[in-house]
Amino acid sequence: MKPFTRRKFGKLAGAAATTIIGRGLWPGPALGRTTGKPKPKAVIIGGGASGATAARRLAEDFQGIDVTLIEANRQYTACFFASRYLGGIRTLADITHGYGNLAANHAVTVINAAATAIDGDKKAVILGNRTRIEYDRLIVAPGIDMKFDLIDGYDEKTTDLFPHAYKADTQISILKRQLEAMDDGGVFAISSPSRPYRCPPAPYERAAMAAFYLKKHKPRSKIQILDSKNEFPMSEVMNEVWGKLYPGMIEWIPAEFGGKIKAVDVKGKTLISSEERFTADVLNIIPDQHAGRIAQVSGLAGKNGWCPIHASTFESRLVPGIHVVGDAIDPGDMSKSAFSANSQARACAAAVGAALTGSKAVESPLTNTCFFMVAEDHGLKLGGTYKATPAGLTGLTGYLSQVGENVGTRKQTARDGDAWYAAVTKEMFS
Ligand SMILES: Cc1cc2nc3c(=O)[nH]c(=O)nc-3n(C[C@H](O)[C@H](O)[C@H](O)COP(=O)(O)OP(=O)(O)OC[C@H]3O[C@@H](n4cnc5c(N)ncnc54)[C@H](O)[C@@H]3O)c2cc1C
């Protein structure tokens, strides 16, 4: 399935691209059941880490609600754990998930189509073929889109050549094929974006997993990280790992030393900053980001490109009655991660379910742990706990892997990461 992009938005709008996958059997009574009236309708746009979780929780925890999930793609390729696929530790099948089970096993109607607009006054989502899907409460969970106007010579077409591999689509397979086709002694360049962006440590985990693959198959190759920043998360522990496991392979060039890319010479495969030119064999440009397009066009995103929300309910601060979850929100102290998205979606579903059924909202804990793999059996983690306050999602505690941890600790972190992935994807897609 091709990625859902700004360029394709117009095409989708013209095409009748709607497919209803199916609807699960109606289960027995549960929390917040409504009787005698039409069921209240919850509609979710986006079936990723946050949207699929919200659909599952609403369907399972509030069985008196009609739940519809609108997702542009037929399959979800998880960005989380995609670096393991790049490194050869996981297969593409391991990180690819369909929506059949969510529809068959739960009371969720899954519509395979792109939402192109939201009519907030009349409470309806408009699909590419102009079908209107009415809702009582809407959850918008579109993830991110790329900013295409900040690097000269770079646009959506260029992403076919230099895949960002930063959305839930098949670009990671293109990047992997390019790495596999690269000669031994080649250069793999990753340009890392400015904050805020999806999963801040991910470009550096990606460098480690690429190094893991190259060390085995093309050991004379090099990786250059051209950074828009002068810092990166987990840098101490990441530098320790790079130095010990991949000595001399990974070079990090911060913005102050010319790492911030301003232009790309597509034919010359060269990234250009104000100080230097970097020619590489494989280019992975990860551009700056903002909330997914549907959030931009429906007035949910603020001036900074992200969606401001009331932290206790995830209801938009800009459009009442519409909730936003996952990477599209202005997350306060919370990281943009699948773990956060899953945790936020549970809290959001609890609030939406309570609002629709008149039941009391059950407080749901807000937590995040990002697990990163930097070699086989070598895991790192970063996380925290959070609280909804009037100011936003406020951090309470935080933790991260430490420099000098022993092999057993790193192995255990890798195993904990595997267990988390299995559990969270089961909740989203089974
Ligand atoms: C390389 C990489 C590594 C990562 N590693 C980790 C990790 O180890 N741990 C971790 O916790 N997180 C990790 N993440 C982050 C994680 O992938 C995201 O934070 C998470 O997917 C966010 O969930 P989301 O629901 O907001 O967006 P997504 O999961 O991207 O889902 C959005 C969905 O909405 C759909 N959509 C968008 N617009 C529309 C529309 N108009 N109509 C219909 N459907 C629409 C999209 O097709 C997509 O399926 C990583 C990310 C990357 C890029």
The ligand as an SDF file (V2000), in Angstrom:
LIG
                    3D

 53 58  0  0  0  0  0  0  0  0999 V2000
   12.1060    4.9740   13.2240 C   0  0  0  0  0  0  0  0  0  0  0  0
   11.1200    5.0650   14.3490 C   0  0  0  0  0  0  0  0  0  0  0  0
   11.2990    4.2910   15.4870 C   0  0  0  0  0  0  0  0  0  0  0  0
   10.3920    4.3770   16.5360 C   0  0  0  0  0  0  0  0  0  0  0  0
   10.5820    3.5990   17.6440 N   0  0  0  0  0  0  0  0  0  0  0  0
    9.7060    3.6650   18.6530 C   0  0  0  0  0  0  0  0  0  0  0  0
    9.8810    2.8350   19.8140 C   0  0  0  0  0  0  0  0  0  0  0  0
   10.8410    2.0640   19.9100 O   0  0  0  0  0  0  0  0  0  0  0  0
    8.9680    2.9280   20.8020 N   0  0  0  0  0  0  0  0  0  0  0  0
    7.8910    3.7740   20.7210 C   0  0  0  0  0  0  0  0  0  0  0  0
    7.0930    3.7940   21.6560 O   0  0  0  0  0  0  0  0  0  0  0  0
    7.7050    4.5660   19.6430 N   0  0  0  0  0  0  0  0  0  0  0  0
    8.5720    4.5350   18.6200 C   0  0  0  0  0  0  0  0  0  0  0  0
    8.3760    5.3250   17.5120 N   0  0  0  0  0  0  0  0  0  0  0  0
    7.2720    6.3080   17.4870 C   0  0  0  0  0  0  0  0  0  0  0  0
    5.9260    5.7330   17.0880 C   0  0  0  0  0  0  0  0  0  0  0  0
    5.9950    5.0580   15.8640 O   0  0  0  0  0  0  0  0  0  0  0  0
    4.9020    6.8650   17.0050 C   0  0  0  0  0  0  0  0  0  0  0  0
    5.0550    7.7080   18.1140 O   0  0  0  0  0  0  0  0  0  0  0  0
    3.4850    6.3100   16.9970 C   0  0  0  0  0  0  0  0  0  0  0  0
    3.3020    5.5190   15.8560 O   0  0  0  0  0  0  0  0  0  0  0  0
    2.4680    7.4390   17.0550 C   0  0  0  0  0  0  0  0  0  0  0  0
    1.1810    6.9240   16.9410 O   0  0  0  0  0  0  0  0  0  0  0  0
    0.0250    7.7530   16.2240 P   0  0  0  0  0  0  0  0  0  0  0  0
   -1.2050    6.9680   16.3950 O   0  0  0  0  0  0  0  0  0  0  0  0
    0.0400    9.1560   16.6730 O   0  0  0  0  0  0  0  0  0  0  0  0
    0.4630    7.8070   14.6860 O   0  0  0  0  0  0  0  0  0  0  0  0
    0.6450    6.5910   13.6740 P   0  0  0  0  0  0  0  0  0  0  0  0
    1.0160    5.3580   14.3990 O   0  0  0  0  0  0  0  0  0  0  0  0
    1.5530    7.0790   12.6100 O   0  0  0  0  0  0  0  0  0  0  0  0
   -0.7850    6.3630   13.0600 O   0  0  0  0  0  0  0  0  0  0  0  0
   -1.4500    7.3410   12.2990 C   0  0  0  0  0  0  0  0  0  0  0  0
   -2.4200    6.6070   11.3760 C   0  0  0  0  0  0  0  0  0  0  0  0
   -3.3660    7.5450   10.8860 O   0  0  0  0  0  0  0  0  0  0  0  0
   -3.6010    7.2620    9.5220 C   0  0  0  0  0  0  0  0  0  0  0  0
   -4.1110    8.5050    8.9180 N   0  0  0  0  0  0  0  0  0  0  0  0
   -3.4960    9.7110    8.8780 C   0  0  0  0  0  0  0  0  0  0  0  0
   -4.3020   10.6250    8.3010 N   0  0  0  0  0  0  0  0  0  0  0  0
   -5.4440    9.9840    7.9730 C   0  0  0  0  0  0  0  0  0  0  0  0
   -6.6640   10.4050    7.3430 C   0  0  0  0  0  0  0  0  0  0  0  0
   -6.8480   11.6650    6.9280 N   0  0  0  0  0  0  0  0  0  0  0  0
   -7.6360    9.4910    7.1480 N   0  0  0  0  0  0  0  0  0  0  0  0
   -7.4570    8.1940    7.5510 C   0  0  0  0  0  0  0  0  0  0  0  0
   -6.3230    7.7470    8.1510 N   0  0  0  0  0  0  0  0  0  0  0  0
   -5.3350    8.6430    8.3670 C   0  0  0  0  0  0  0  0  0  0  0  0
   -2.2590    6.8030    8.9860 C   0  0  0  0  0  0  0  0  0  0  0  0
   -2.4000    6.0340    7.8100 O   0  0  0  0  0  0  0  0  0  0  0  0
   -1.7340    5.9830   10.1660 C   0  0  0  0  0  0  0  0  0  0  0  0
   -2.0890    4.6350   10.0790 O   0  0  0  0  0  0  0  0  0  0  0  0
    9.2860    5.2490   16.4510 C   0  0  0  0  0  0  0  0  0  0  0  0
    9.0950    6.0270   15.2970 C   0  0  0  0  0  0  0  0  0  0  0  0
   10.0070    5.9400   14.2570 C   0  0  0  0  0  0  0  0  0  0  0  0
    9.7870    6.7760   13.0290 C   0  0  0  0  0  0  0  0  0  0  0  0
  1  2  1  0
  2  3  1  0
  2 52  2  0
  3  4  2  0
  4  5  1  0
  4 50  1  0
  5  6  2  0
  6  7  1  0
  6 13  1  0
  7  8  2  0
  7  9  1  0
  9 10  1  0
 10 11  2  0
 10 12  1  0
 12 13  2  0
 13 14  1  0
 14 15  1  0
 14 50  1  0
 15 16  1  0
 16 17  1  0
 16 18  1  0
 18 19  1  0
 18 20  1  0
 20 21  1  0
 20 22  1  0
 22 23  1  0
 23 24  1  0
 24 25  2  0
 24 26  1  0
 24 27  1  0
 27 28  1  0
 28 29  2  0
 28 30  1  0
 28 31  1  0
 31 32  1  0
 32 33  1  0
 33 34  1  0
 33 48  1  0
 34 35  1  0
 35 36  1  0
 35 46  1  0
 36 37  1  0
 36 45  1  0
 37 38  2  0
 38 39  1  0
 39 40  1  0
 39 45  2  0
 40 41  1  0
 40 42  2  0
 42 43  1  0
 43 44  2  0
 44 45  1  0
 46 47  1  0
 46 48  1  0
 48 49  1  0
 50 51  2  0
 51 52  1  0
 52 53  1  0
M  END
$$$$
